[in-house]
């Protein structure tokens, strides 16, 4: 696969120094920037998927007339979390 480049990015000197100050051993500034871009893309995809699921759920609730209270949802999530903690921590 052929590689491509991002456009060059002009930043304030303070931002570049801050970025360089957190580089791990052997890590380049380019690698840090690539990681940051990949993570931002993934985060935005997760957010878009979350919103799409929420909109579908909202449409389904309107269609069926079946709604769930926040307290019921929180209770279900807490029960799942408690069960998982018990499974993992014993």
Phi, psi and omega in degrees: 000134180283137179272164180224172180238154171275157175297149178296151188234121178266129180225165176292150182303325181297321179293317178298317179297320179296317179296315180295329183289343181252007178297138175278165181303126179082355181275141177260162177298322178298319179295319178299316180295318179298316178298316180298319179294315179300316180294322178295319178298312180299315179300317180292324177294318178297316179298316180296318178297319179299313179297319179297318177297320179297317179294319177296318179296321179296316178296319179295319179296317178296320181294317186266339184078008180263117179238156178236136180289155177299321180298320179293318179295315179298320178298316179297316179295320179296320178297318177297316180296315179299317180297317180294317178300317180297320180296317184280316186267345178087000000 
